[in-house]
Amino acid sequence: MAKSKWGDRIPRVETGRDGADHWIVDGKSLPLAGRGSVAACLPDRTAEVQRWENLPGATYTPAERLKAMDSDGVACSVLYPMIAGVAGESFGAIADAELALACVQAYNDYVIEEWASASNRFIPQCIVPLASTQTIVSEIHRAVAKGHRGVIFPPFRRWSAPTCPLLMIRVTAMCGARVRNSVSRCAFMPVPRINLECRRTPGTIPH
């Protein structure tokens, strides 16, 4: 996102008076706790990280995530948003449609450029802007062309149309991998997080 155009409206992390980090989205302060939940990566599974600097590297660094996946025997990671809202609703709640679209596109591009490009074991899924049905469709086409494999749709609507498309994601195991429903210690990542795991079949999932 261009600083010259958006200035302080660009989403960012700031430390509040309470000493905890907060996610600032268009001037609104949202606590990092909850949006940065990484309890599955912590010794204390009930803990909430209050500062970004205390997040484990595997929660936001592709190389560290791959090491954690290897340690757990996880073949692939379907990437879901967290810091943008579990389904991107932190951006969906922005009243300015142009800013909301810019935030969504910045997130979708980040997932491809930083994560999907690091390894084909990461399965990217895009989030969508909610200004209108056409905006949703256009961004899905753009994101899929860049390499996204699925769509994350939030559980609410902001537009007034009487009907809206229902987007459903069908996830299947690939290359002989077996889908597993249990949660590993590296689930629930802030940007993005693991929601589905595939147990690796030796020789079938390349690094």
GULO-573379 format. One record per residue: chain; x, y, z of N, C-alpha, C in turn. Coordinates in steps of 0.001 Angstrom, whole numbers, plus 524288, in hexadecimal, padded with zeros to 5 digits. Layout:
<pts>
 mol   n.u   n.v   n.w  ca.u  ca.v  ca.w   c.u   c.v   c.w
   A     X     Y     Z     X     Y     Z     X     Y     Z
...
</pts>
This chain:
<pts>
 mol   n.u   n.v   n.w  ca.u  ca.v  ca.w   c.u   c.v   c.w
   A 80349 7FB5E 80000 80000 80000 80000 80375 804E0 80000
   A 8020D 808B7 7FCE6 80550 80D59 7FC55 804B6 810FE 80102
   A 80904 8120C 803A6 80900 815A8 8080F 80748 81B12 80655
   A 808CD 81C9B 8018E 80776 821CD 7FF98 80192 8227B 7FEF6
   A 7FEC6 81E2B 7FDF9 7F921 81E82 7FD44 7F623 81D9E 80254
   A 7F7C5 819B7 8054D 7F4AD 8181C 809D2 7F6BF 81A13 80F06
   A 7FBB6 81B68 80F4E 7FDDA 81D98 8141D 7FCE4 81A30 818DE
   A 7FAD1 81C99 81CFE 7F9EC 819D1 821E9 7F537 8162F 821C0
   A 7F28C 815EB 81D59 7EE16 8125A 81CE7 7EFD9 80CCA 81B89
   A 7F4C8 80C18 81A4F 7F6DB 806E2 81934 7F6CD 803B4 81E3B
   A 7F496 7FEFC 81E39 7F48F 7FBB5 822F0 7FA1C 7FACE 824FA
   A 7FAAB 7FAEC 82A1E 7FFD6 7FA6F 82C7F 7FF3F 7F8AE 83224
   A 8039A 7F72C 83474 803B6 7F5AC 839FB 80623 7FA1B 83D19
   A 80384 7FBAB 84152 8057F 7FFB2 844D0 804F6 7FDDA 84A73
   A 80878 7FFB6 84DC7 80837 7FE6D 85353 804C4 80266 8561F
   A 800DA 80071 858FB 7FD39 803D4 85BB4 7FF28 80566 86113
   A 7FC1B 8089F 863B4 7FD7C 80A67 868F1 7FDAA 805E7 86CD8
   A 7FADC 801C3 86B96 7FAD0 7FD3B 86F17 7FF9E 7F9CE 86E75
   A 80324 7FB4F 86AE0 807E1 7F854 86A00 8073D 7F3DB 86634
   A 80272 7F2E7 86480 80159 7EEB6 860C4 80122 7F0F4 85B3C
   A 80258 7EDA8 8577A 801FB 7EF4A 85207 7FC56 7EF18 8502A
   A 7FB06 7F2B9 84CAF 7F5CB 7F304 84A77 7F639 7F367 8448E
   A 7F26B 7F139 841E7 7F20D 7F14E 83C2F 7EEB6 7F608 83ACD
   A 7F103 7F9EA 8383A 7EE46 7FEBC 836E7 7EC56 7FE55 8314D
   A 7E72E 7FE65 8309D 7E4D2 7FDF6 82B74 7E158 802B8 82A89
   A 7E312 80631 8271A 7E035 80AFD 825D2 7DECD 80E0E 82AC2
   A 7E29D 80E96 82E3A 7E1D9 811B1 832E7 7DF72 80EDC 83779
   A 7DD8B 80A1B 83699 7DB1F 80715 83ACC 7DF20 80362 83D2C
   A 7DF42 8033F 8425A 7E2F9 7FFF6 84520 7E07D 7FABB 84679
   A 7E2E9 7F688 84491 7E10C 7F146 8459B 7E555 7EE5F 8488D
   A 7E414 7EBBD 84CD5 7E824 7E918 84FE3 7EAC8 7E4C9 84CC3
   A 7EFEA 7E45F 84D6A 7F2C4 7E01F 84AD9 7F0F7 7DADD 84CF9
   A 7EFEA 7DAB1 85222 7EDE8 7D5E8 85482 7E8E0 7D454 851CD
   A 7E892 7CF7E 8503C 7E412 7CDA3 84D3F 7E552 7CD9B 8477B
   A 7E704 7D20E 84566 7E88C 7D246 83FEA 7EDFA 7D007 83F20
   A 7F109 7CFE7 8434B 7F63F 7CD99 84300 7F69B 7C8B4 8464D
   A 7F253 7C5E1 846BF 7F23D 7C13A 84A0E 7F5D1 7BCFF 847E1
   A 7F96C 7BB3E 84B1B 7FD0D 7B725 84984 7FDAF 7B336 84DF3
   A 7F986 7B26F 850E9 7F9DD 7AF20 85592 7FBF3 7A9AF 8545E
   A 7FABA 7A796 84FCB 7FC7C 7A255 84E68 80263 7A209 84DD4
   A 804FC 7A694 84D4C 80AB1 7A6B2 84CC5 80D6B 7A7D8 851E8
   A 80A67 7A8C2 85605 80CAC 7AA69 85AF7 80C91 7A600 85EFA
   A 81037 7A607 862AB 8101C 7A21A 866D8 80B06 7A243 869F4
   A 808FC 7A705 86AC9 803F9 7A7B8 86D75 7FFBA 7A879 86961
   A 7FC82 7A483 86884 7F892 7A4B5 86467 7F42A 7A89D 86583
   A 7F3FD 7AAC7 86A39 7EFF3 7AE9E 86B87 7F1F4 7B438 86B1B
   A 7F6E6 7B4DD 869B5 7F957 7BA09 8699F 7F7C6 7BD20 864C5
   A 7F7D2 7C245 8653B 7F703 7C5D3 860DD 7FBC6 7C961 8607A
   A 7FE2E 7C996 85BFB 802B3 7CCF7 85B2F 800E7 7D2A3 85AE6
   A 8037E 7D5FA 85DD1 80212 7DB84 85E06 8058E 7DEF4 85A98
   A 80A2C 7DCF9 85935 80DD1 7E008 85613 80F77 7DCF5 8514C
   A 80FAD 7DF8F 84CD8 81120 7DCF6 847F8 81677 7DA60 84865
   A 81A0B 7DCE1 84B31 81F60 7DAD8 84BA2 81F92 7D59C 84E85
   A 81B5E 7D44D 85147 81B38 7CF60 8542D 818A8 7CAED 85121
   A 816F7 7CC0C 84C60 814B0 7C7F0 84927 818F9 7C430 84758
   A 8181A 7BF17 84798 81BF7 7BB57 8459D 81CE6 7BC25 83FC8
   A 821BA 7BB6C 83E1F 82306 7BC49 838A5 81FCD 7B90F 834DB
   A 81E49 7B460 8367A 81B4B 7B0F0 83300 815DE 7B303 831D5
   A 8142E 7B710 834B1 80EF7 7B922 833C9 80EC3 7BD48 82F89
   A 81349 7BF59 82DFD 81331 7C378 82A01 817C3 7C344 82629
   A 81B22 7BF59 8269C 81F8C 7BED3 8230C 81F36 7B9A5 82020
   A 81ECC 7B9C6 81AE6 81E3B 7B4E6 817F4 8226D 7B0D4 81919
   A 8274F 7B265 8195A 82B8C 7AEA6 81A40 82AF9 7ABF5 81F89
   A 82988 7AEF8 82385 828C6 7ACB7 828B4 823F5 7A93F 828DB
   A 81FE7 7AAB9 825F1 81B2D 7A77A 825B1 81C62 7A234 82341
   A 81F82 7A237 81F26 820ED 79D50 81C9A 823EB 799BB 82052
   A 8275C 79C03 8238C 82A2E 798E5 82765 8265F 7966D 82B4C
   A 82283 7997B 82D0B 81EA6 7977B 830BE 81B5A 79337 82E3B
   A 81A03 793E5 82948 816FF 78FF3 82679 81A22 78AEC 825F3
   A 81F1A 78B6C 824AF 82275 786D3 82440 822C7 783FB 82980
   A 8234F 786FA 82DB1 823A9 784AD 832E1 81EB8 781B4 83450
   A 81A3D 783B3 8329A 81538 7813F 833D5 81389 77D37 82FCA
   A 81681 77CAC 82B86 814FF 7790E 82766 81060 77AFA 82443
   A 80FDC 78030 823C3 80B89 78289 820D8 80D59 783B6 81B4C
   A 80A72 781D9 81778 80C15 78263 81209 80AAF 787A7 80FB5
   A 80600 7899C 810DE 80456 78E7C 80E6F 80114 791B1 81237
   A 800DC 796B9 8113E 7FE21 79A63 814A7 7FA7A 79DC7 8115D
   A 7F574 79D70 81269 7F1A6 7A0E6 80FED 7F1BE 7A60F 812E7
   A 7F2B2 7AA54 8102E 7F396 7AF5A 812AF 7EE87 7B26F 8135C
   A 7ED32 7B35B 8183E 7E8A1 7B67B 8199A 7EA6A 7BB92 81C16
   A 7E75E 7BFBA 81B8A 7E8D2 7C4AE 81E0D 7E7E6 7C461 823E7
   A 7EA77 7C7D8 826C1 7E98A 7C841 82C5B 7E9D1 7CDFB 82DE2
   A 7EE47 7D07D 82CC7 7EEEA 7D5F2 82E2E 7EB18 7D95A 82B1E
   A 7E965 7D791 8268C 7E57E 7DA6C 82377 7DFFB 7D919 82531
   A 7DF87 7D5EF 82956 7DA7F 7D3D7 82AF8 7DA46 7CE34 82933
   A 7D78A 7CAF0 82C18 7D77B 7C55A 82AD9 7D5BD 7C461 8253C
   A 7D252 7C7BB 8232B 7D0BB 7C74A 81DB1 7D15D 7CC81 81AE2
   A 7D508 7CFB3 81CBF 7D5F4 7D4C5 81A55 7D234 7D8FD 81C0C
   A 7CF3F 7D80B 8204F 7CB2B 7DBC8 821CC 7CD4D 7E0E1 82402
   A 7D243 7E0F0 825BF 7D483 7E5E3 8278B 7D4C7 7E9CC 82316
   A 7D5E2 7E7E3 81E63 7D5E5 7EB3C 819C8 7D05A 7EBFA 817B0
   A 7CD1B 7E801 8183E 7C7B7 7E860 81651 7C497 7EC74 8192E
   A 7C641 7EDC9 81DF8 7C366 7F1A1 82112 7C4E9 7F742 81FCA
   A 7C8D1 7F805 81C6C 7CA6D 7FD50 81AE6 7C62D 7FFC7 81789
   A 7C474 80471 81908 7C023 80704 8163E 7C1CD 80903 810DE
   A 7C6A8 80ABD 81051 7C8AB 80CC2 80B65 7C9C9 80826 807C1
   A 7C6A3 80786 803B9 7C70E 80301 8003F 7CC5C 802C3 7FD83
   A 7CE7A 8074C 7FC0C 7D37F 8075F 7F94D 7D7E4 80599 7FCEA
   A 7D7CC 80760 801CD 7DBC2 805BF 8058D 7DB36 7FFFA 806D0
   A 7D666 7FE31 8077F 7D581 7F8A6 808A1 7D7B9 7F53C 80446
   A 7D6CA 7F6C8 7FF65 7D8D4 7F3CC 7FAEB 7DEC8 7F3D7 7FAED
   A 7E125 7F853 7FC04 7E6D9 7F8B0 7FC18 7E923 7F523 8004D
   A 7E69A 7F4DC 804DE 7E87A 7F180 80917 7E7FE 7EBBD 80796
   A 7E39B 7EA56 80558 7E2BF 7E4ED 803B1 7E6C6 7E356 7FF96
   A 7E799 7E69F 7FBBD 7EB53 7E557 7F79D 7F0E7 7E509 7F9B2
   A 7F238 7E872 7FD66 7F76F 7E842 7FFC0 7F832 7E31B 802A0
   A 7F427 7E156 8057F 7F487 7DC5A 80843 7F4FE 7D7D5 80462
   A 7F1A0 7D7BE 80076 7F1B2 7D373 7FCAF 7F6E4 7D326 7F9C4
   A 7F90F 7D7A1 7F866 7FE1E 7D7AD 7F5BF 80274 7D5D3 7F968
   A 80220 7D769 7FE5A 80602 7D5C9 8023F 8061F 7CFDA 802D1
   A 801A0 7CD66 80305 8016B 7C7BA 803B0 80417 7C4F7 7FF20
   A 80356 7C6F5 7FA6B 805D4 7C498 7F5D2 80BB4 7C5B9 7F5CD
   A 80D1E 7CAA7 7F684 8128E 7CC48 7F5F6 81614 7CA44 7FA54
   A 81402 7CA03 7FF15 8173D 7C877 80389 816B1 7C2B0 804F2
   A 81218 7C06D 8043A 8111E 7BB1D 80604 810E5 7B725 80192
   A 80D64 7B7E3 7FDDC 80CD8 7B415 7F99D 811DC 7B3AF 7F66A
   A 81498 7B805 7F5DD 81972 7B7ED 7F2D7 81DD8 7B525 7F5C6
   A 81D3F 7B493 7FAF6 8214C 7B20E 7FE19 82125 7AC24 7FDAC
   A 81C73 7A9F4 7FCE2 81BF6 7A445 7FC84 81691 7A2DB 7FA85
   A 8164D 79EC2 7F73A 8112C 79CFB 7F576 80E60 799BA 7F996
   A 810A7 79959 7FE28 80E03 796D5 80296 80A25 79A95 8052A
   A 80A9A 79F9D 803EC 806DF 7A37D 805D4 80285 7A422 801C7
   A 7FDAD 7A3A3 8037E 7F921 7A3FE 80000 7F654 7A91F 8011C
   A 7F6EF 7AD08 7FDB3 7F4CE 7B23C 7FEC3 7EEF5 7B29F 7FDAB
   A 7EC48 7B599 800F6 7E6BA 7B6B0 80036 7E5E1 7BC86 800F5
   A 7E303 7BEE4 7FD6B 7E24C 7C48C 7FD8E 7DDB6 7C625 80108
   A 7DDE2 7CB03 802D9 7D967 7CD6A 8055A 7D6EE 7D11B 8016C
   A 7D251 7D32F 8029E 7CF7E 7D65A 7FECA 7CDBA 7DB88 80123
   A 7CD39 7DF9C 7FDD6 7CAE1 7E487 7FF88 7C4F1 7E3D3 7FF85
   A 7C228 7E6F8 80289 7BC8C 7E61B 80310 7B934 7EAAE 80131
   A 7BB85 7EE35 7FE22 7B892 7F2D0 7FC75 7B406 7F167 7F8E0
   A 7B4D7 7ED9A 7F57D 7B0C4 7EC08 7F1D0 7B1FD 7E69C 7EFC6
   A 7AE0F 7E41E 7ED7E 7AEDD 7DEF4 7EB3E 7B2ED 7DF1E 7E6E5
   A 7B2B6 7E338 7E396 7B664 7E398 7DF45 7BBFF 7E442 7E13A
   A 7BC9D 7E72F 7E57E 7C1D2 7E7DB 7E7BC 7C3F4 7E2A9 7E9A3
   A 7C090 7DF84 7EC09 7C21E 7DA5A 7EDE2 7C3F0 7D6FC 7E950
   A 7C0B3 7D6C8 7E53C 7C1DE 7D37D 7E0B4 7C6F7 7D536 7DE1B
   A 7C7AD 7DA4F 7DD84 7CC60 7DC50 7DAF4 7D148 7DAE2 7DDFD
   A 7D108 7DB59 7E32A 7D5A4 7DA22 7E650 7D6C5 7D447 7E659
   A 7D2B8 7D120 7E64A 7D398 7CB7D 7E607 7D666 7CA17 7E0F4
   A 7D49E 7CC43 7DC97 7D729 7CB34 7D793 7DCE5 7CCF9 7D7C2
   A 7DDDE 7D197 7D9E9 7E332 7D3A3 7DA3B 7E6A1 7D029 7DDA6
   A 7E481 7CEA3 7E22F 7E786 7CB7E 7E5E4 7E8AD 7C60A 7E3CC
   A 7E4D0 7C3A7 7E157 7E58D 7BE69 7DF31 7E9AA 7BE8F 7DAD0
   A 7E998 7C2B2 7D7BD 7ED76 7C338 7D38D 7F2FE 7C393 7D5C5
   A 7F372 7C590 7DA8B 7F895 7C5FC 7DD0A 7FA4D 7C0E2 7DF99
   A 7F692 7BD44 7E068 7F809 7B83E 7E295 7F4F0 7B668 7E747
   A 7F106 7B973 7E8F9 7EDD7 7B7B7 7ED65 7EAA0 7B2F4 7EBDB
   A 7E9F4 7AF76 7EFA5 7E761 7AA75 7EE98 7E1E9 7AA0F 7F104
   A 7E05C 7ADEE 7F417 7DB41 7ADCE 7F6A1 7D9B1 7B340 7F850
   A 7D4E7 7B3BD 7FA3F 7D2BA 7B8CD 7FBD4 7D0D3 7B872 80174
   A 7D257 7BC3F 804A6 7D072 7BCA3 80A02 7CC29 7C0C0 80A21
   A 7C783 7BF3A 80BC5 7C310 7C2CA 80BB3 7C10B 7C397 8113E
   A 7C082 7C875 81309 7BED0 7C96E 81868 7B901 7C839 8192A
   A 7B75F 7C75E 81E05 7B201 7C5C5 81F20 7AE2D 7CA49 81F9A
   A 7AF18 7CE8E 81CB4 7AB5E 7D2DC 81CE4 7ABA2 7D5CF 817C2
   A 7A7B1 7D93B 816D6 7A78D 7DC69 8121D 7A728 7E223 813A2
   A 7A977 7E594 81077 7A909 7EB2B 81169 7A5E6 7EDD4 80D27
   A 7A4C5 7EB15 808E4 7A1E3 7ED91 804A8 79C15 7EC64 80525
   A 798EB 7EF3D 8022B 79348 7EEF7 802D4 7908F 7EB9E 7FEB9
   A 79382 7E902 7FB68 7910D 7E5B4 7F76D 78DCE 7E16F 7FA06
   A 7894F 7E005 7F7BF 785F3 7DC15 7FA31 7884A 7D6A1 7FA30
   A 78BBA 7D59A 7F682 78E45 7D082 7F651 79415 7D15B 7F561
   A 79721 7CD7F 7F6C0 79CBA 7CDD8 7F5CC 79EC5 7C868 7F4A3
   A 7A317 7C80A 7F1EE 7A534 7C2E0 7F0A2 7A728 7C024 7F583
   A 7A656 7BB25 7F5BF 7A865 7B7F4 7F9FE 7AD4B 7B548 7F804
   A 7B1A8 7B6A3 7FA48 7B6A5 7B477 7F898 7B826 7B008 7FC34
   A 7B8C5 7AB76 7FA0E 7BA23 7A6E8 7FD2D 7BF6F 7A4E3 7FB68
   A 7C292 7A33A 7FF1A 7C7D3 7A15A 7FDF2 7C7F7 79B77 7FE83
   A 7C9C4 798D4 7FA91 7CA71 79335 7FACE 7D040 79210 7FB03
   A 7D1EC 78FCB 7FF4C 7D776 78E93 7FFFE 7D82E 788B4 7FF9C
   A 7DBBD 7870B 7FC5C 7DCCD 78172 7FBDC 7E28B 7806D 7FCCF
   A 7E3A7 77BC6 7FE94 7E921 77A4A 7FF5D 7EBCF 779B9 7FA1D
   A 7F0D2 77AF9 7F9E9 7F3BB 77AC4 7F50C 7F852 77715 7F58C
   A 7F9DC 774E5 7F135 7FEB1 771D4 7F0D9 7FEF7 76D78 7F4E1
   A 7FAA9 76B0F 7F60A 7FAC1 766AB 7F9A0 7FACE 76831 7FF55
   A 7FA8A 76D57 80088 7FA8C 76F00 805FF 7F545 76DCD 80874
   A 7F54C 76CB6 80D86 7F077 76B66 81046 7EED8 76FF8 813BB
   A 7E9FE 771DA 81306 7E81E 77641 81613 7E759 77497 81BBA
   A 7E923 777D2 81F59 7E8C5 776A5 824DD 7E5F0 77B22 82796
   A 7E22F 779E8 82AF9 7DF05 77DE8 82D75 7E13D 77FF4 83294
   A 7E4CC 77D14 834FB 7E6EB 77ECA 839F7 7EA61 78390 8393E
   A 7EB4A 78659 83D78 7EE32 78B3C 83D46 7F3B0 78A69 83F4D
   A 7F78D 78C21 83C6B 7FCF7 78B95 83E1F 7FE96 7905D 84143
   A 80363 79043 84339 8052D 79493 8466D 8060C 79988 84345
   A 8061A 7992A 83E11 806EC 79DE3 83AF2 801EF 79F85 8382F
   A 7FD73 79E31 83A5F 7F87F 7A00D 8383D 7F748 7A57A 83A61
   A 7F368 7A802 837F8 7F18F 7AD1C 839A7 7F5CF 7B146 8396B
   A 7F785 7B257 834B1 7FB9C 7B622 833E0 7F948 7BB88 832EE
   A 7FC32 7BFD0 83438 7FA00 7C4FA 8335F 7F9FE 7C6A1 82DB3
   A 7FE2B 7C59A 82ACD 7FE5B 7C744 8255E 8015F 7C36D 82221
   A 7FEEA 7C032 81F22 7F9A2 7BE46 81FFF 7F9E1 7B992 82397
   A 7F5B5 7B690 82466 7F5F0 7B241 82811 7F498 7AD16 8257D
   A 7F631 7A8D3 827F1 7F4FB 7A3A8 825F7 7EF87 7A221 827BE
   A 7EC74 7A037 82433 7E741 79E56 8259C 7E66E 798B8 823DF
   A 7E9B1 796EB 8205D 7E949 79199 81E69 7EEC3 78F6B 81DFB
   A 7EF65 78A8E 81F57 7F480 7881F 81EF0 7F427 7833E 81B92
   A 7F845 78224 818D0 7F8A4 77D56 815CE 7FD6D 77A5F 817AE
   A 7FCA4 77594 81959 8010C 7724F 81ACB 80418 770DE 815F6
   A 8092D 77185 8161C 80C65 770B8 81179 80CF7 76AEC 81040
   A 80C3C 769BC 80B46 80D96 76492 8093E 81302 7651A 806E2
   A 816E0 7624F 808DA 81C4A 76312 80716 81CBF 76335 80126
   A 81F82 76738 7FF44 8209D 767A6 7F9AF 81C50 76A18 7F675
   A 817FF 76BD9 7F8FA 813A4 76DD1 7F5E4 81305 773B7 7F62C
   A 814B0 77628 7FA7B 81413 77BC4 7FB07 81973 77E4C 7FAF5
   A 81AD8 7810C 7F6BE 82006 7836F 7F669 82078 78824 7FA0A
   A 8253A 78990 7FB89 8261D 78E38 7FEC0 825D2 792FB 7FB46
</pts>
